[in-house]
Amino acid sequence: MKLRFLFFLSFSLAFGDDFITLKEYAKMLYENPRGISCKECHGDNGKEQILGYYTQKDKQVPFVVPDIRKLSFKEFEASLKEVKDSKSIMPTYSLTTNEIIALYNYIKEINKE
Ligand code: HEC
């Protein structure tokens, strides 16, 4: 028991806090959350995307995924916490508030660079 504790302790000292940075963690979440990657639909940095076109009354209509770079945190969080209806192609995620904060900051940060 004691040995195991020491093992964990040395592990967390060696790889602890800065094993991955917050930004790396958030990037991982953005690209590989529990579910389909945000990147599949929102692109590398969250700007508006056209996923494809569909035909409606003989017209080509683009399927637009909105820009998610300029939302307030409230709007961003609301969208990720709501249960999506069948009209939305965006999946319903079950992310924690901390995960949503990390994602929000990540999108803000990569768009500053
Ligand atoms: C399968 C495609 C798809 C995936 C994957 C996806 N989204 Fe979306 N997202 C959409 C679409 C389409 C909308 C537009 C609103 C709707 O249809 O619900 C949207 C809307 C949003 C909005 C609200 C935008 C607004 O203007 O209110 C946010 C925030 C958002 N997505 C963030 C994310 C994040 C973060 C992830 C990953 C955890 C993600 N999305 C994954 C397609 C997707």
Residues whose N, C-alpha, C, O or C-beta is under 5 A from the ligand:
A	BS01	HEC	P33 I36 S37 C38 E40 C41 V64 V65 P66 D67 I68 E75 F76 S79 S88 I89 M90 P91 L103
